[in-house]
């Protein structure tokens, strides 16, 4: 009788194992070479899992609609198993619930130690890890080699070189970048020890360090005269491509806009003499790979997340996708190490600071944008403008916390 029962159970168990075919759906917002590189990694993974009935499929979602699509679909169980997105929305999604699955259960030291430490910080919210870091982005110094023989290492050297390159009536400037954009200004702000929040998080937009950084910015613009007024993205690109700008502070997204006629180089952002020689510390955005709570195949999903963030995948993303992987070991690969662009961003990220991932961060952008416009257009002092920004952020945060 026991043999008959076992004989019946064995095929049932076999059928149950086979029927657990897992299709892992991944949402992302990549295009062009980034999309092709991700799809190549997925194809390689699927080939290794052919015998296990696990298959990963991807869906490219337009970036402008991506965050709203995650917010609307995932909590209702209508989203993917995995999605890839920067950490700036992480805290809000976690507080909203049913959007991001904590993954501490799956992690061991060998996995968490494979990444550049600050990229893991970006995946952590209130002491819990919610994703694995895939790629990071930050700004660095990009310069025209025809105009600049040796990139400056300090703010004093930068201003000296930029003054020689500037001829405002001729439309030539030493330095061009989107300095009225708070994201770009953060690199200078952080050099002074400035910040958006104190622990809590408690908004501190008008702290003295923030004000000092803005006063230096205005010195570069007004007193030293090394930057153009109202530097739009189009103006920054055109001036650099016309050989009318020595330096641009920007990220990897700018490189694709540079004309083939410009011989350019990358170097770390300068240290700031006025901040005691501290380095400019740009904000870093980290694209994390997250598992959704509604996934019916979480173990299989994590297996792919772990594979996607490992060295072999990172090499494809770096060399073919032109991404900057969060996996630290990939930069020891000879081909990656020989790539001047990847090497430059890896060096810059050493002093970069993860952009805050708390929900309150979404309350910062509008008041900060208003303040930056007021300051750079000379309509108010840095202190007064940041006092107004502080009041606006405090009011928005108070309303958020009442919900």
C-alpha positions in Angstrom: 0.0 0.0 0.0 2.8 2.4 0.9 4.6 1.7 -2.4 1.3 2.4 -4.2 0.9 5.7 -2.4 4.5 6.7 -3.0 4.2 5.7 -6.6 1.2 8.1 -6.9 2.9 11.0 -5.0 6.1 11.0 -7.0 4.5 11.9 -10.4 2.4 14.5 -8.6 5.5 16.1 -7.1 7.3 16.0 -10.4 4.3 17.7 -12.1 4.2 20.3 -9.4 7.9 21.1 -9.9 7.5 21.3 -13.7 4.3 23.5 -13.4 6.2 26.1 -11.4 7.3 27.7 -14.6 8.2 31.3 -13.7 8.0 34.2 -16.1 9.7 37.2 -14.5 8.6 40.5 -15.9 11.0 43.4 -15.6 10.0 47.1 -16.2 12.7 49.6 -17.1 13.0 53.0 -18.9 16.2 52.3 -20.9 16.6 53.2 -24.5 19.1 52.7 -27.3 22.4 51.1 -26.2 21.3 50.8 -22.5 18.2 48.9 -23.6 20.2 46.7 -25.9 22.7 45.9 -23.2 20.0 44.9 -20.7 18.3 42.7 -23.3 21.6 41.0 -24.0 22.0 40.2 -20.3 18.5 38.9 -20.1 19.0 36.7 -23.1 22.2 35.2 -21.6 20.4 34.6 -18.3 17.4 32.9 -20.1 19.8 30.6 -21.9 21.3 29.5 -18.6 17.8 28.8 -17.2 16.3 27.1 -20.2 16.1 23.7 -18.3 14.5 25.2 -15.3 11.4 26.8 -17.0 12.4 30.3 -15.7 12.2 33.1 -18.3 12.7 36.8 -17.9 11.0 39.2 -20.1 11.4 43.0 -20.2 9.1 45.9 -20.9 10.5 49.4 -21.7 8.3 52.1 -20.2 8.7 55.8 -21.3 10.7 57.5 -18.6 8.3 60.4 -18.1 5.4 58.0 -17.3 7.4 55.4 -15.4 7.1 56.6 -11.8 3.4 57.2 -12.1 2.9 53.8 -13.7 4.8 52.2 -10.8 2.7 54.1 -8.3 -0.6 53.3 -9.9 -0.1 49.7 -11.0 2.2 47.9 -8.5 0.2 48.4 -5.3 -2.8 46.9 -7.1 -0.8 43.8 -8.1 -0.9 44.8 -11.8 2.8 45.6 -12.1 6.0 43.6 -12.9 8.0 41.2 -10.7 11.0 43.6 -10.9 11.5 47.2 -11.8 14.6 49.4 -12.2 14.4 53.0 -11.0 16.5 55.6 -9.2 16.4 55.8 -5.4 14.9 59.2 -5.1 11.3 57.8 -5.0 12.2 54.8 -2.8 11.1 56.2 0.6 7.8 57.5 -0.8 7.0 54.1 -2.3 7.9 52.3 0.9 5.7 54.6 3.0 2.8 54.2 0.6 3.1 50.4 1.0 2.8 47.4 -1.4 5.3 48.8 -3.9 8.7 47.5 -2.9 9.6 44.3 -1.2 12.3 44.3 1.5 15.1 41.9 0.5 17.2 41.5 3.7 16.0 37.9 3.9 17.9 37.1 0.7 21.1 38.9 1.5 24.5 37.7 2.7 27.7 39.6 3.2 29.2 38.3 0.0 26.4 39.9 -1.9 26.2 43.3 -0.2 30.0 43.7 -0.2 30.2 43.5 -4.0 28.9 47.1 -4.4 30.4 50.5 -3.9 29.3 51.2 -0.3 27.4 54.4 -1.0 25.3 52.7 -3.6 24.1 50.3 -1.0 23.3 53.2 1.3 20.9 54.5 -1.5 19.1 51.2 -1.4 18.5 51.3 2.4 15.6 53.0 4.0 15.2 53.1 7.8 17.7 50.4 8.2 16.2 47.9 5.8 17.5 47.1 2.3 14.9 47.2 -0.5 16.9 46.6 -3.6 20.3 46.0 -5.1 22.2 48.8 -6.8 22.7 48.5 -10.6 24.2 51.7 -11.9 25.0 55.1 -10.6 25.1 58.6 -12.2 26.8 61.8 -11.0 28.2 64.9 -12.5 31.9 65.5 -13.0 34.1 68.0 -14.8 34.2 67.8 -18.6 36.8 70.0 -20.4 37.8 71.0 -23.9 41.4 69.7 -24.3 42.1 72.3 -27.0 41.4 75.1 -24.5 42.6 73.4 -21.3 46.0 71.7 -21.1 45.7 70.6 -17.5 42.4 70.5 -15.6 42.3 72.6 -12.4 42.3 70.8 -9.1 41.1 73.7 -6.9 38.4 76.4 -7.1 41.2 79.0 -7.2 42.8 77.4 -10.2 39.5 76.9 -11.9 38.6 80.6 -11.6 42.1 81.7 -12.8 41.8 79.5 -15.9 38.2 80.4 -16.6 38.9 84.1 -16.5 41.5 83.7 -19.2 39.0 81.8 -21.3 36.1 84.2 -20.8 35.2 86.9 -23.3 31.6 87.6 -22.6 31.0 90.0 -25.6 32.2 87.2 -27.9 30.0 84.7 -26.1 32.9 82.8 -24.6 32.9 81.6 -21.1 35.3 79.5 -18.9 32.6 77.5 -17.2 29.1 76.6 -18.3 26.6 74.4 -16.5 23.1 74.4 -15.2 24.0 76.2 -12.0 20.4 77.4 -11.4 19.3 73.8 -11.2 19.4 72.7 -7.5 20.6 69.2 -8.5 23.7 70.6 -10.1 24.3 73.1 -7.3 24.3 70.3 -4.7 27.9 69.5 -5.6 29.0 72.9 -4.4 26.5 72.9 -1.5 27.9 69.6 -0.2 31.5 70.8 -0.3 30.6 73.3 2.4 28.8 70.6 4.4 25.4 71.9 3.3 22.4 69.6 3.2 18.7 69.5 2.7 17.8 67.6 5.9 19.1 67.0 9.4 18.2 63.7 11.0 14.5 63.2 11.4 14.4 64.1 8.6 14.2 67.7 9.5 14.3 70.3 6.6 17.2 72.7 6.9 17.2 74.5 3.6 18.5 77.8 5.0 21.4 76.4 7.0 24.5 78.6 6.9 26.5 76.2 4.8 23.9 76.2 2.0 23.9 80.0 2.1 27.7 80.2 1.8 27.7 77.9 -1.2 25.2 80.1 -2.9 27.3 83.2 -2.2 30.3 81.5 -3.8 28.2 80.6 -6.8 27.1 84.2 -7.2 30.7 85.3 -6.9 31.6 83.0 -9.9 28.7 84.4 -11.8 28.7 88.1 -11.0 32.1 89.1 -9.6 34.4 86.7 -11.5 32.1 86.8 -14.6 33.1 83.3 -15.8 29.6 81.9 -16.4 26.8 83.0 -18.7 23.4 84.2 -17.5 20.5 81.7 -17.7 22.5 78.7 -18.9 19.8 76.5 -20.5 20.6 72.9 -21.5 20.7 74.0 -25.1 23.1 76.9 -24.4 25.5 74.7 -22.4 25.6 72.2 -25.2 26.0 74.8 -28.0 28.8 76.7 -26.2 30.8 73.6 -25.6 30.3 72.3 -29.1 31.3 75.6 -30.6 34.5 75.7 -28.6 33.3 78.7 -26.6 33.4 77.0 -23.2 36.3 75.5 -21.4 34.5 73.5 -18.7 31.1 71.9 -18.2 29.9 70.3 -15.0 27.6 67.5 -16.1 27.0 63.8 -16.1 27.2 60.8 -18.6 24.0 62.0 -20.2 25.9 65.0 -21.6 28.6 63.0 -23.4 26.2 61.9 -26.1 25.5 65.6 -26.9 29.2 66.5 -27.5 30.2 67.1 -31.1 32.7 64.7 -32.7 34.9 67.7 -33.5 35.5 68.4 -29.8 38.4 66.6 -28.1 37.3 66.4 -24.5 38.5 65.0 -21.3 37.0 64.2 -17.8 38.5 65.1 -14.5 37.2 65.2 -10.9 35.3 68.3 -9.8 37.7 70.7 -8.0 38.2 71.1 -4.3 36.8 74.4 -2.9 39.3 76.7 -1.3 36.5 78.7 0.3 35.3 75.5 2.0 38.7 74.6 3.5 39.8 72.6 0.5 36.9 70.1 0.7 36.0 68.5 -2.6 32.8 69.3 -4.5 30.5 66.4 -3.7 27.8 65.8 -6.3 24.6 64.1 -5.6 24.6 60.5 -6.8 21.5 58.9 -8.2 21.5 55.1 -8.0 19.4 52.9 -10.2 18.2 50.1 -8.0 16.6 46.7 -9.0 13.5 46.2 -6.9 11.2 43.2 -6.4 7.5 44.0 -6.0 5.4 42.6 -3.2 2.9 41.2 -5.7 5.4 39.0 -7.5 4.4 35.3 -7.4 7.9 34.2 -8.0 10.0 36.2 -5.6 12.8 33.6 -5.2 13.2 33.4 -9.0 13.0 37.2 -9.2 15.8 37.6 -6.6 18.0 35.1 -8.5 17.8 37.4 -11.6 18.4 40.5 -9.5 21.5 38.9 -8.1 22.6 37.9 -11.6 21.9 41.3 -13.1 24.1 43.0 -10.5 27.0 40.6 -10.7 30.3 41.1 -12.6 29.6 39.4 -15.9 26.4 41.4 -16.4 28.0 44.6 -15.2 30.7 44.3 -17.9 28.0 44.1 -20.6 26.2 47.1 -19.1 29.5 49.1 -18.9 31.1 48.3 -22.2 28.1 47.9 -24.4 25.5 49.9 -22.5 27.8 52.7 -21.4 26.5 52.5 -17.9 28.5 53.0 -14.7 27.8 49.9 -12.7 27.6 49.9 -8.9 29.5 46.6 -8.7 33.0 47.6 -7.5 34.9 44.7 -8.9 34.0 45.4 -12.5 36.4 48.3 -12.5 39.3 45.9 -12.0 38.5 44.3 -15.4 41.2 45.3 -17.9 38.8 46.5 -20.5 36.7 48.6 -18.1 39.9 49.9 -16.4 41.2 51.1 -19.7 38.0 53.1 -20.5 38.8 56.7 -19.6 35.1 57.7 -19.2 34.2 54.8 -16.9 37.4 55.4 -14.9 36.6 59.1 -14.5 33.1 58.5 -13.1 34.4 55.8 -10.8 36.9 58.2 -9.3 34.3 61.0 -9.0 31.8 58.7 -7.2 34.2 58.3 -4.4 33.2 61.6 -3.0 29.6 61.6 -4.3 26.7 61.6 -1.8 23.5 59.6 -2.5 20.5 61.9 -3.1 18.1 61.6 -0.1 15.6 58.8 -0.7 13.1 60.0 2.0 9.5 60.9 0.9 10.1 64.5 2.1 12.6 65.0 -0.7 9.7 65.4 -3.2 8.7 68.5 -1.2 12.1 70.1 -1.8 12.3 70.5 -5.6 9.7 73.2 -6.2 10.8 75.6 -3.4 14.5 75.0 -4.3 13.9 75.8 -7.9 12.1 79.0 -7.0 15.0 79.9 -4.7 17.7 79.2 -7.3 15.9 81.4 -9.8 15.5 84.2 -7.4 19.2 84.1 -6.5 20.7 83.7 -9.9 18.5 86.5 -11.4 19.5 88.9 -8.6 15.9 89.2 -7.3 16.9 88.3 -3.7 19.8 87.4 -1.5 20.8 83.8 -0.9 19.8 84.0 2.7 16.4 85.5 2.0 15.6 83.1 -0.8 16.6 80.0 1.2 14.5 81.3 4.2 11.5 81.4 1.9 12.4 77.9 0.6 12.6 76.6 4.2 9.2 77.9 5.0 7.7 76.3 1.9 9.3 73.0 2.5 8.3 73.0 6.2 4.7 73.7 5.2 4.7 70.9 2.6 6.3 68.4 4.9 3.8 69.2 7.7 0.9 68.6 5.2 2.5 65.3 4.1 2.8 64.1 7.7 -0.8 64.8 8.5 -2.0 62.4 5.8 
